[in-house]
Each structure stands twice: as C-alpha cells, then as structure tokens.
Amino acid sequence: MLNSLFLMESEGATEEAKKSNHALRKLEKRQQNRTLDPHIEEQFASGKLLAGISSRPGQCGRVDGYILEGKELEFYMKKIQRKKGKGGAGAAA
C-alpha cells in the first residue's frame, strides 16, 4: 500500500515538472541572450564562487545568500588579492 502511494506521489511530481510550449520558448530565448561575466566564469572553472551571506537562520548550518557580481565582485576580488600579497611578503621578510 505504501509503495503504491509513493509511486503515485512521485508520478505526480514528474507531471508538475513538465513545462508548456510557451515556457520552453521563453527559456530558449533567454538562453540565446545570456552571457556570464568573465570573473564568474573563472570562478566556475576553479570550482569556487564568491558569495555574500545575507542571513543564517538558527545559526545551525543553513545559510541564505547571493553570488557576488559586478562592482561588488571586483571589490572583494581586489581585497582578497591584497590580502594574499601581504601574507606572502610577510613570510618572505
């Protein structure tokens, strides 16, 4: 009985995932005009994304935030580069 209920629920979930032709056309149109910032492409290639934390509900592992873009991303990238430069110079002296 439980297995049949589970199957029915999972089949219903796949039906919700289907998109209309209009939605598919809209997504295709967006894909054609989409370009990523070169800095973000670099981050994807390295496997790390710089992000800002906006909240930590309950302080127990879950984090809400956003990916840094544009001027904000450039600011933090410069800040990180300066920090790396200071650390390396201090160790050599």
N, C-alpha and C positions, 0 to 999 in steps of 0.2 A: 504494500500500500504506500509506504513512504517513498519507495523508489519511483513509483508511477507519479506521485505528486512532485517529486524532484524533477523528473523528466518534463512534466507539464510546465513547471515554472521555468526551466531552462529553455524550453521551446518558445515560451512567451518572451523571454529576454531577447532571443535572436530576432523575433518579429519586430521588436521595438528598435533594433539596431538598423533595420532596413531604412534607406532614405529614398525620398521621392526623386523623380527625374529633375524637378526644379532645383532641389537641394544639391544634387550631384553636379548639375550645370554650374550652379553658383560656386561650388567648391573648386571646380576645374578652372573657372575664370579667375578666382583668387590665386590659384597655384601658378598661373601664367605670369602674373604681375608681381609675384613675391620675390623679394631679394633680401638676403641676410647681410647684416653689417659684417665687414671683413674681420673685425675683432671677435664677434660672436662665432664666426666660422672657425677661427683659430682655437677658441675655447672648446668647441665641439671636437676638433681634431685632437686636442690634448686630453680630452675626457673630463675637463673641469669647467664649470660655469661660475662666474662671479654673480652672487645674488645678494639682495638685501633682505634681512629678516624683518617682517612687519609685526609679527606677534608670536608668542609662544604660549598657546592656551594650556593652562595647567602645569606648565614647566616640566612636562614629562615626555619628551621625545618628539612630539609633533611640532612642526614649525610651519607657519604661513609666511610667504614672502613673494618676491618677484625677481626676475632676471634683470640685471643691470644692462642698460642700453644707452647709446648716445653719449652726451656730455658726462653723465654720471659714471658711465663705464670708463671713459677716458680718464676722469679724475682719479678713480680708485686704481686703475692700472698704473698711472704715474706714481701714485702713493706707494704701491707695492714695489715698483722698480726702485724707488728711492730707498725704501727700507732694505731691500736686498743689497743695494750698493753700499749702504752704511755698514751692514753686517759683515760683508766680505772685506771691506777696507779695514775695519777694526781688528779683525782676526790676523790680517797680514802685518799690521804695525807692531 
